[in-house]
């Protein structure tokens, strides 16, 4: 059986030996190199360009500026941006022009030689400035922009949304205890090892091929076609190996820039961002302000919650509407709270765009929610885990918005991490430090949008599998092959898996949202089951018996039950190809088809999703030491329990849990993108932007896998890529408070912030 095993990843040998091909490894004959000129202003009108000096440099082959663009604006939910700025710039670092030249140094020198005349405008750099009366408007023509989801935007507000269940005001009136607070979260960079990049080429007919480090070939294909005014059939996208993404490598303006330059020059063009450019040009996690109020009875029953969330979208909408929507959906927490009102808005500011990032709005909402659960427990005099257990969701409850939740092991996860921490031997506390223990609970989803998979029986009886799911380093290639191989009872070596290519790969929305194992894995399972049935039907005719009399045997054989009589997969393939029936193959595609939001249960206003679901649950416990003299926080140990439905590859699941926790630890303690008063990003290198290294990470991160099979998935699987990040920050915050009595309400909890909290203790 392949499911439940943990074979080496399909690409592991290539990666550790250096044979794996990444985007910067690609070299094509006659290849040019691209360089960007970016804006030095946070907000300014573009009055003109002078290109003469750049064009005079030997080796320059093409330049693109805003006036060259004749197509409408592009974007995700809101069509509000262009590959390079048009008319005005809206953040420092926004591409204003791009150059293709015969080597990188010439391209950079030519880009620097372009002169742009600007008329600086007042900038808005914070949520408060964006919402202030009379604030400068970033997008004066917002009402004219095309939008795939109408969100009621106006002034600097991009999108507004709300969800309400129950009678919130009456429920608060019945509460014995009410806690409230305001929580702030920061911009976090994705910090993948490999920066964004691509290579674009054009053939003699003008058709463009782009190779890219990306999360979806179809997203890039669609965006480039839109920006270049070409049909998608004229754009081909091939995914290379990806050195990490975390939400930061879906459609980007750099792909369109490289494609435009390649088309103009008639030669291939490589565009690779430096680390500093990747910080300045791409995207971040949304900074957010969350105001929250929670009320309960004296026995701990939570009756009501009210939430107000404002997210800072930066200069362009990107995926801000769905991120806001999902934050609102997660703001109830994984609890039975009958009366909840959550509302929010995403606003423009003159900073780098914010977009999707591992957790997708859930980390921000859960930091506030889980911090407030501990605050409520303290007011009630109830153990924080007991309070969570009392109010935790159970199987067949409903999520916020009315989705039924048939599978839920939250109480088991909470119990497991508490018991594990209690049973662990004590660690020595160094002088001058205080030890604290903190807990958090979380939920997430695995089902959304559309996907598909194709399975074919090859002439020799081996199997060809193809999906549009790009492996970002999490091991999804191996997972998909395991699902297919298990259904056919063959070794994974007998299943080939094709690289993602928009010309040949079945459709997949993108690798994101913890959806790959559930969504694409489900498509693989169904397509494989169809191929299996076709093979059995062929074998029944070959062996002159009923299909029910047959069984799959290991190593590619089909036999009559209880007898040695058999045929091989290869013999079935030969019959299908040359005698009867035609090639044995199946393509299965679907859009998430779970129960929709329930309008009878929840009043929903402007959600950016038509539907999503398949809830997964988890719990964290951490031990921290706090230095009361410096405010430094050290995470000593962590216990993380997560529901995976069914573990296709247990070691991969454990790796996702541990890696997510460390990334969440960076979000909690050290990582923050910071801008000065003029809008310049000041954290543009790894000397300025601190991520956890091996010495910062606790030596013990215990991952506990719970298997509670998801009924709608043929093998019961769910996703686990994001939840482990979601729970880290609130668990650490709660541990700091447990150690010191000080409650941090802003991220990251750097030493100076912790000291401020210590000094403000009452």
C-alpha positions in Angstrom: 0.0 0.0 0.0 1.3 3.5 -0.9 -1.0 5.5 1.3 0.3 5.7 4.8 3.9 5.1 3.7 6.6 7.8 3.6 8.8 7.1 0.6 11.5 9.6 -0.4 10.1 12.4 -2.4 10.2 12.0 -6.2 12.5 15.0 -6.6 14.6 14.5 -3.5 17.7 13.0 -5.2 17.7 15.8 -7.8 17.5 18.4 -5.2 20.2 17.1 -2.9 22.5 16.4 -5.8 22.1 19.8 -7.4 20.5 18.3 -10.6 17.1 20.0 -10.0 16.5 22.8 -12.5 15.4 26.1 -11.1 14.5 29.2 -13.0 18.0 30.9 -12.8 19.6 27.7 -14.2 17.9 28.2 -17.6 20.0 29.5 -20.4 18.7 29.9 -24.0 20.6 30.8 -27.2 20.6 34.6 -27.7 19.0 35.2 -24.3 18.7 38.8 -23.1 18.5 39.9 -19.5 15.9 42.3 -18.0 16.3 45.0 -15.4 13.7 47.2 -13.7 13.5 50.8 -13.0 11.3 51.4 -10.0 9.7 54.3 -8.4 11.5 56.4 -5.7 8.2 58.0 -4.7 5.3 56.5 -2.6 2.8 58.5 -4.6 3.4 60.7 -7.7 2.1 61.5 -11.1 4.4 60.5 -14.0 4.9 63.5 -16.2 7.2 62.1 -18.8 10.1 59.8 -19.7 13.5 60.4 -21.4 14.9 57.2 -22.9 17.6 58.6 -25.1 20.5 57.8 -22.8 19.3 54.3 -22.1 18.7 53.5 -25.8 22.2 54.8 -26.7 23.9 52.1 -24.5 25.3 49.3 -26.7 23.5 46.0 -26.1 20.1 47.5 -25.2 17.4 45.7 -27.3 14.0 46.7 -25.8 12.5 49.1 -23.3 8.9 49.1 -22.0 7.2 52.0 -20.2 3.6 52.9 -19.3 2.7 54.6 -22.6 3.6 51.4 -24.5 0.7 49.6 -22.8 -2.5 49.7 -24.8 -4.5 47.0 -23.0 -6.9 47.5 -20.0 -5.6 47.2 -16.5 -5.2 43.7 -15.0 -5.4 42.2 -11.6 -7.2 39.5 -9.5 -10.5 40.5 -8.0 -10.1 44.2 -9.1 -8.5 45.2 -12.4 -6.4 48.0 -10.9 -2.8 47.5 -12.0 -0.4 47.3 -14.9 2.9 45.5 -15.5 4.6 48.9 -15.2 3.1 52.0 -13.8 0.8 54.1 -16.0 0.0 57.8 -15.3 1.2 57.6 -11.7 3.1 55.5 -9.2 1.6 54.3 -5.9 4.4 52.8 -3.9 8.2 53.0 -3.6 9.6 50.1 -5.7 6.7 50.0 -8.2 8.2 49.1 -11.7 8.1 52.2 -13.9 10.2 50.8 -16.8 12.0 47.7 -17.8 15.0 47.1 -20.1 16.2 44.0 -22.0 19.9 43.9 -22.9 22.6 41.5 -23.8 23.9 41.1 -20.3 22.7 41.9 -16.7 25.1 44.7 -16.1 24.2 46.5 -19.3 20.5 46.1 -18.5 20.9 47.5 -15.0 23.0 50.5 -16.3 20.4 51.2 -19.0 17.5 51.1 -16.5 19.3 53.5 -14.3 19.8 55.8 -17.3 16.1 56.2 -17.9 14.9 59.6 -16.6 11.4 59.9 -15.3 9.7 63.2 -14.4 7.5 63.0 -11.4 5.0 65.3 -9.7 5.0 64.0 -6.1 1.6 63.6 -4.3 0.7 63.3 -0.6 0.9 59.6 0.5 -1.1 57.5 2.9 1.0 54.9 4.7 -1.3 53.7 7.4 -4.8 52.4 7.9 -5.7 55.6 9.8 -4.3 57.8 7.1 -6.1 55.9 4.4 -9.5 56.2 6.1 -9.1 59.8 7.3 -11.5 62.4 6.0 -10.1 64.2 3.0 -7.3 61.6 2.5 -5.5 61.5 -0.8 -7.2 59.0 -3.1 -4.9 56.3 -4.6 -7.3 55.2 -7.4 -9.4 58.1 -8.6 -11.0 55.9 -11.3 -11.8 53.0 -9.0 -15.4 53.1 -10.0 -14.4 52.4 -13.6 -12.3 49.3 -12.8 -13.6 45.9 -13.6 -14.3 43.7 -10.6 -15.0 40.0 -10.5 -16.7 40.4 -7.1 -18.4 43.7 -6.2 -17.3 44.8 -2.8 -18.8 48.3 -2.5 -15.4 50.0 -2.6 -15.2 53.8 -2.4 -12.6 56.4 -1.5 -9.6 54.3 -0.4 -11.8 51.3 0.6 -11.4 48.4 -1.8 -13.9 45.9 -0.4 -16.3 45.7 2.6 -17.9 42.5 3.9 -19.8 41.2 6.9 -21.2 38.0 8.4 -23.7 37.8 11.2 -25.3 34.9 13.1 -27.8 35.1 15.9 -28.9 38.1 18.0 -25.6 39.5 19.0 -26.8 42.5 21.0 -29.2 40.4 23.1 -26.5 37.8 23.7 -24.1 40.5 25.0 -26.8 41.8 27.3 -27.0 38.3 28.8 -23.3 37.9 29.4 -21.7 38.0 32.9 -18.2 38.7 31.6 -17.1 40.7 28.5 -13.6 41.2 27.4 -12.5 43.4 24.5 -9.3 44.6 22.9 -7.5 45.8 19.8 -4.9 43.7 18.1 -2.3 44.7 15.5 -0.5 42.5 13.1 2.3 43.4 10.7 3.4 42.9 7.1 5.4 39.7 6.7 7.5 38.8 3.7 7.2 35.3 2.2 11.0 34.9 2.3 11.2 31.9 0.0 14.8 30.7 -0.7 14.4 31.3 -4.4 13.3 34.8 -5.5 10.7 35.4 -8.2 11.9 35.0 -11.7 11.0 33.8 -15.2 12.3 33.3 -18.8 10.2 34.3 -21.7 10.8 33.3 -25.3 8.9 33.9 -28.5 8.8 31.6 -31.6 8.7 32.6 -35.3 4.9 32.8 -35.2 5.0 35.2 -32.2 3.8 32.6 -29.7 5.2 33.2 -26.3 6.6 30.5 -23.9 7.3 31.5 -20.3 9.1 29.3 -17.8 8.6 30.4 -14.3 8.9 29.6 -10.6 5.2 29.8 -9.9 2.1 28.4 -8.1 -0.1 28.0 -11.2 0.7 27.9 -14.9 -2.9 28.9 -15.8 -2.8 32.0 -13.5 0.3 33.3 -15.2 -1.0 32.3 -18.7 -4.3 34.2 -18.0 -2.6 37.3 -16.6 0.1 37.6 -19.3 -2.6 37.1 -22.1 -4.7 39.8 -20.4 -1.8 42.3 -20.2 -0.4 41.7 -23.6 -3.7 41.6 -25.4 -3.2 38.0 -26.6 -5.5 35.0 -26.5 -4.4 32.4 -23.9 -3.7 30.0 -26.8 -0.8 32.3 -27.7 0.8 32.1 -24.3 2.4 28.9 -22.9 3.6 28.6 -19.3 5.9 25.9 -18.0 6.6 25.5 -14.2 10.2 24.9 -13.2 11.2 23.5 -9.8 10.0 26.0 -7.1 12.2 27.1 -4.2 9.4 27.9 -1.9 6.3 30.2 -2.5 3.9 30.4 0.5 1.5 32.4 -1.5 4.0 34.8 -3.1 4.4 33.2 -6.5 1.0 33.3 -8.2 0.6 35.7 -11.1 3.0 38.6 -11.0 3.8 41.6 -13.2 7.3 40.3 -13.9 5.9 37.6 -16.2 4.2 40.1 -18.4 7.2 42.4 -18.4 9.5 39.6 -19.6 7.0 38.5 -22.2 6.5 42.0 -23.5 10.3 42.5 -23.8 10.7 39.1 -25.5 8.0 39.9 -28.0 9.5 43.3 -28.7 13.1 42.1 -29.0 12.3 38.8 -30.8 14.7 37.0 -28.4 14.3 35.2 -25.1 14.5 37.3 -21.9 15.4 36.3 -18.4 14.1 38.4 -15.5 15.2 37.3 -12.0 14.6 39.6 -9.0 17.3 40.2 -6.5 16.5 39.7 -2.9 16.1 43.4 -2.4 13.8 43.8 -5.4 11.7 40.8 -4.3 11.1 42.6 -1.0 10.3 45.9 -2.8 8.3 44.7 -5.8 6.3 41.6 -5.0 3.9 41.3 -2.1 3.5 40.8 1.7 1.1 39.4 4.2 -1.6 41.9 5.1 -1.1 44.1 8.1 -4.3 44.2 10.1 -6.1 45.8 12.9 -8.6 43.6 14.7 -11.1 45.0 17.3 -12.7 42.1 19.1 -15.2 41.7 21.9 -16.2 38.4 23.5 -18.8 37.6 26.2 -19.6 34.6 28.3 -21.7 33.3 31.2 -19.9 32.7 34.5 -19.8 28.9 33.8 -17.6 29.6 30.8 -20.2 29.3 28.0 -19.3 31.8 25.3 -22.5 33.6 24.2 -21.4 36.3 21.8 -18.5 37.7 19.8 -18.2 40.9 17.8 -15.3 41.5 15.4 -14.1 44.4 13.2 -11.2 43.9 10.9 -9.3 46.3 8.7 -6.6 45.0 6.5 -3.9 47.1 4.8 -3.9 46.0 1.1 -1.1 48.3 0.0 -1.3 50.0 -3.4 -3.2 47.4 -5.4 -6.1 45.0 -4.5 -4.4 41.7 -5.5 -6.2 39.1 -3.4 -7.2 41.5 -0.6 -11.0 40.8 -0.9 -10.8 37.0 -0.4 -8.2 37.4 2.3 -10.5 39.8 4.2 -13.4 37.4 3.7 -11.6 34.4 5.0 -10.3 36.4 8.0 -13.9 37.2 8.9 -14.9 33.6 8.5 -12.2 32.5 10.8 -12.8 35.2 13.4 -15.4 33.2 15.3 -12.6 30.7 16.1 -13.3 26.9 16.2 -16.0 27.3 18.8 -19.7 27.0 19.4 -20.6 30.7 19.6 -24.2 31.1 18.5 -24.1 34.9 18.2 -21.4 36.5 16.2 -21.1 39.7 14.1 -18.0 40.1 12.0 -17.4 43.0 9.6 -14.4 44.3 7.8 -12.8 46.3 5.1 -9.6 46.3 3.0 -8.0 49.6 2.3 -5.4 51.0 -0.1 -2.2 52.5 1.2 0.9 53.8 -0.6 2.9 50.6 0.1 3.8 47.4 -1.5 0.7 45.3 -2.3 -0.4 42.7 0.2 -1.6 39.4 -1.1 -2.0 35.7 -0.3 0.3 34.2 2.3 0.2 30.9 4.1 -2.9 31.1 6.3 -4.7 33.7 4.1 -6.1 36.0 6.7 -6.5 33.3 9.3 -3.3 34.1 11.3 -4.4 37.7 11.8 -7.9 36.7 13.0 -6.7 33.8 15.1 -4.0 35.9 16.9 -6.8 38.1 18.2 -9.3 35.3 18.8 -7.0 33.0 20.7 -5.5 35.8 22.7 -8.9 36.9 23.7 -9.9 33.3 24.7 -7.1 33.4 27.3 -8.1 36.8 28.5 -11.6 35.6 29.0 -10.4 32.5 30.8 -8.4 34.7 33.2 -11.4 36.9 33.9 -13.6 33.8 34.6 -10.9 32.0 36.6 -11.1 29.0 34.3 -8.2 27.0 32.9 -7.7 28.2 29.3 -7.7 24.7 27.9 -10.8 23.8 29.8 -12.5 26.9 28.5 -11.6 25.8 24.9 -12.8 22.3 25.5 -16.1 23.5 26.9 -16.8 25.6 23.8 -15.0 23.6 21.2 -16.8 22.6 18.0 -17.8 18.9 17.7 -18.6 16.6 14.7 -21.7 17.7 12.8 -21.6 21.3 14.1 -21.7 24.2 11.7 -18.9 26.6 10.8 -19.4 30.4 10.8 -21.5 31.0 7.7 -23.5 27.8 8.1 -21.3 25.1 6.5 -21.9 21.6 8.1 -18.7 20.1 9.6 -19.1 16.3 9.8 -15.5 15.8 10.8 -14.0 17.5 13.9 -11.3 16.3 16.3 -10.5 19.7 18.0 -11.2 18.4 21.5 -8.9 15.4 20.9 -6.1 17.8 19.6 -6.4 20.0 22.6 -6.3 17.1 25.0 -3.3 15.6 23.3 -1.1 18.7 23.4 -2.0 19.4 27.0 -1.2 15.8 28.1 2.0 15.8 26.1 3.2 19.0 27.8 2.2 17.7 31.3 4.0 14.4 30.7 7.2 16.0 29.4 10.1 16.3 31.8 10.8 19.9 33.1 13.4 22.0 31.5 15.7 24.2 33.6 14.8 27.8 33.7 17.8 30.1 33.5 18.2 32.9 36.2 16.4 36.1 35.3 13.9 34.3 33.1 10.3 33.2 33.6 8.7 30.1 32.1 5.3 30.3 30.5 3.0 27.7 28.8 0.5 28.8 26.2 -2.2 27.1 24.1 -4.1 27.9 20.9 -6.7 26.2 18.8 -7.4 26.8 15.1 -9.4 25.7 12.1 -8.9 26.0 8.4 -10.3 24.7 5.1 -9.1 22.5 2.3 -11.9 22.7 -0.3 -12.2 25.6 -2.7 -12.2 26.5 -6.4 -11.6 24.0 -9.3 -9.1 21.4 -10.3 -8.7 18.3 -12.5 -6.4 15.3 -13.1 -5.7 12.9 -15.9 -4.6 9.3 -15.7 -3.5 7.1 -18.6 -2.5 3.4 -19.0 0.7 3.3 -21.0 1.3 0.5 -23.6 3.6 -1.3 -21.2 1.2 -1.2 -18.3 2.8 1.6 -16.5 0.7 4.7 -15.5 0.9 8.3 -16.6 -0.5 10.9 -14.2 -0.9 14.6 -14.9 -2.3 17.5 -12.9 -2.0 21.2 -12.8 -0.8 21.1 -9.2 2.7 22.7 -8.9 4.9 21.3 -6.1 6.3 24.2 -4.2 8.5 22.1 -2.0 5.7 20.6 0.2 5.8 17.2 -1.6 2.6 17.3 -3.5 4.1 15.5 -6.5 4.8 12.5 -4.3 1.4 12.6 -2.6 -0.4 12.6 -6.0 1.6 9.6 -7.2 0.9 7.8 -3.9 -2.8 8.2 -4.3 -2.7 6.9 -7.8 -0.4 4.0 -7.1 -2.3 2.9 -4.1 -5.6 2.7 -6.0 -4.0 0.5 -8.7 -1.8 -1.5 -6.3 1.4 -0.7 -8.1 4.7 0.7 -6.8 5.1 4.4 -7.1 8.0 3.8 -9.6 5.4 2.6 -12.1 3.6 6.0 -12.1 5.1 8.9 -14.0 4.1 12.4 -13.1 4.3 15.2 -15.6 5.7 18.7 -15.0 3.0 21.4 -15.2 2.6 22.9 -18.6 -0.3 25.0 -19.7 -0.3 23.3 -23.1 -0.8 19.8 -21.6 -1.7 19.9 -17.9 -5.3 19.6 -16.7 -6.7 22.8 -15.1 -5.9 23.6 -11.5 -6.7 26.9 -9.9 -3.4 27.1 -8.1 -1.3 25.5 -5.3 -2.6 27.4 -2.4 -5.1 27.3 0.5 -4.1 23.9 1.8 -6.2 22.5 -1.0 -3.8 20.3 -3.1 -4.2 17.0 -1.2 -8.0 17.4 -0.8 -8.9 19.0 -4.2 -6.4 17.7 -6.7 -5.8 14.5 -4.7 -9.6 13.9 -4.9 -9.5 14.4 -8.7 -6.6 12.0 -8.9 -8.4 9.4 -6.9 -11.6 9.6 -9.0 -9.7 9.6 -12.3 -7.7 6.6 -11.2 -10.8 4.7 -10.0 -12.3 5.2 -13.5 -9.1 3.9 -15.2 -9.2 0.9 -12.7 -12.8 0.1 -13.7 -12.0 0.3 -17.4 -9.0 -2.1 -16.9 -11.2 -4.5 -15.0 -13.8 -4.5 -17.7 -11.1 -5.3 -20.3 -9.7 -8.1 -18.1 -13.2 -9.6 -17.6 -13.6 -10.0 -21.3 -10.1 -11.3 -21.7 -10.5 -13.9 -18.9 -14.2 -14.5 -19.7 -15.5 -13.8 -16.1 -17.5 -11.2 -14.3 -15.9 -7.9 -13.2 -16.8 -8.8 -9.6 -14.8 -12.0 -9.8 -11.6 -10.0 -10.4 -9.0 -8.4 -8.1 -6.0 -6.2 -8.6 -2.8 -7.8 -7.6 0.6 -6.2 -6.8 3.0 -5.2 -9.5 0.4 -4.6 -12.2 -1.7 -7.7 -12.5 -5.4 -8.5 -12.6 -6.5 -12.0 -11.5 -9.5 -14.1 -10.9 -10.1 -14.3 -7.2 -8.9 -17.6 -5.6 -7.1 -18.7 -8.7 -3.6 -18.1 -10.3 -5.2 -17.0 -13.5 -4.3 -13.4 -14.4 -3.5 -10.8 -17.0 -1.0 -8.0 -16.7 -1.7 -4.3 -17.1 0.5 -4.4 -20.2 -1.7 -7.0 -21.8 -4.8 -5.0 -21.0 -3.1 -1.9 -22.5 -2.2 -3.8 -25.7 -5.8 -5.0 -26.1 -7.2 -1.6 -25.5 -4.9 0.0 -28.1 -5.0 -2.6 -30.8 -8.1 -4.7 -30.4 -11.0 -3.1 -28.6 -12.1 0.0 -26.8 -9.3 2.4 -27.4 -6.8 3.9 -24.9 -7.6 3.5 -21.3 -7.6 7.0 -19.8 -9.7 9.3 -17.6 -9.9 13.0 -16.9 -11.8 14.1 -13.8 -12.4 17.7 -13.0 -14.7 19.5 -10.5 -15.3 22.7 -8.7 -15.6 22.4 -4.9 -19.0 21.0 -4.4 -19.6 21.0 -0.7 -22.7 22.4 1.0 -22.9 26.2 0.4 -23.2 29.0 2.9 -26.5 28.9 4.7 -28.5 32.1 4.2 -31.1 31.0 6.8 -28.4 30.7 9.5 -26.1 33.6 8.6 -26.7 37.1 7.1 -23.8 37.3 4.7 -22.9 40.5 2.8 -20.4 40.5 0.0 -18.2 37.4 0.5 -15.5 37.0 -2.1 -16.0 33.2 -2.3 -18.9 31.4 -3.9 -18.2 28.4 -1.7 -15.5 26.7 0.4 -15.3 24.1 3.1 -13.8 20.8 4.4 -12.7 22.1 7.7 -9.6 20.9 9.5 -8.7 21.5 13.1 -5.6 21.7 15.3 -4.1 22.8 18.6 -0.7 24.0 19.8 1.0 24.2 23.1 4.3 26.0 23.6 6.7 26.6 26.4 8.6 29.9 26.4 11.2 31.6 28.6 11.0 35.4 28.9 13.9 37.5 30.0 12.3 40.2 32.1 15.4 42.5 31.9 15.5 42.5 28.0 12.1 41.3 26.9 13.7 38.5 24.8 11.5 35.5 24.3 12.8 32.0 23.6 10.5 29.2 22.5 11.8 26.1 24.3 9.4 23.4 23.2 6.2 23.0 21.1 3.5 20.4 20.7 1.3 20.6 17.6 -1.7 18.3 17.0 -3.4 18.5 13.6 -6.2 16.7 11.8 -5.1 15.5 8.4 -8.1 13.4 7.5 -5.9 10.6 6.4 -2.2 10.8 6.2 -1.1 10.0 2.7 2.5 10.5 3.6 3.0 10.8 7.4 6.5 12.2 7.3 5.5 14.9 4.8 2.6 15.8 7.2 5.0 16.1 10.1 7.3 18.2 8.0 4.5 20.6 7.1 3.5 20.9 10.7 7.0 21.6 12.0 7.9 24.0 9.1 4.6 25.9 9.5 5.2 26.3 13.2 8.7 27.8 12.7 7.4 30.2 10.0 4.6 31.1 12.5 7.2 31.6 15.2 8.9 34.2 12.9 5.6 35.9 12.4 5.1 36.0 16.2 8.6 37.2 17.3 10.8 38.7 14.7 9.5 39.3 11.2 8.2 42.7 10.2 8.4 44.7 7.0 8.9 48.4 8.0 8.5 51.6 6.0 9.9 55.0 6.8 7.8 58.2 6.8 8.4 58.8 3.1 7.2 55.3 2.2 10.6 53.6 1.6 10.8 50.0 2.7 13.7 49.8 5.2 13.8 46.0 5.6 15.1 44.9 2.2 17.9 42.5 3.1 18.3 39.6 5.5 20.5 41.8 7.6 17.4 43.9 8.3 14.6 41.3 8.2 15.0 38.5 10.7 13.6 35.0 10.1 14.2 32.2 12.6 17.3 30.2 12.0 18.2 26.8 13.3 19.6 28.3 16.6 16.3 30.2 17.1 14.1 27.2 16.6 13.2 25.0 19.5 15.0 21.6 19.4 11.7 19.9 20.2 8.7 20.5 17.9 6.4 17.5 18.5 4.0 16.9 15.6 0.9 14.8 16.4 -1.2 13.6 13.5 -4.9 12.9 13.9 -6.7 10.9 11.2 -10.4 11.6 11.0 -11.2 10.7 7.4 -13.1 13.3 5.4 -16.2 11.7 4.0 -16.2 13.6 0.7 -12.7 12.5 -0.3 -12.2 9.0 -1.7 -9.3 8.3 0.6 -10.4 10.6 3.4 -7.5 13.2 3.1 -7.5 16.9 4.1 -4.8 19.6 3.8 -2.4 20.5 6.6 -0.1 23.1 4.9 -1.4 26.2 6.7 -2.9 25.5 10.1 0.4 24.9 11.8 1.4 28.5 11.1 -1.9 29.8 12.2 -1.6 28.6 15.8 1.9 29.6 16.5 1.6 33.4 17.3 -1.3 33.2 19.7 0.1 30.2 21.6 3.4 32.1 22.0 1.5 35.3 23.1 -0.5 33.3 25.6 2.7 31.7 27.0 4.3 35.2 27.4 1.3 36.3 29.4 1.3 33.1 31.4 5.0 33.7 32.3 4.8 37.4 33.1 1.2 38.6 33.4 1.8 41.0 30.5 -0.5 40.7 27.5 1.1 41.5 24.1 -1.6 42.7 21.6 0.7 43.4 18.6 3.0 41.4 16.4 5.8 40.8 16.2 6.5 40.4 19.9 10.0 41.8 19.7 11.9 42.4 23.0 11.0 46.1 23.1 7.3 45.4 22.7 7.4 42.7 25.4 9.2 45.2 27.7 6.5 47.8 27.0 3.9 45.1 27.9 5.8 44.3 31.1 6.0 47.9 32.1 2.2 48.4 31.5 1.2 45.6 33.8 -1.4 46.7 36.4 
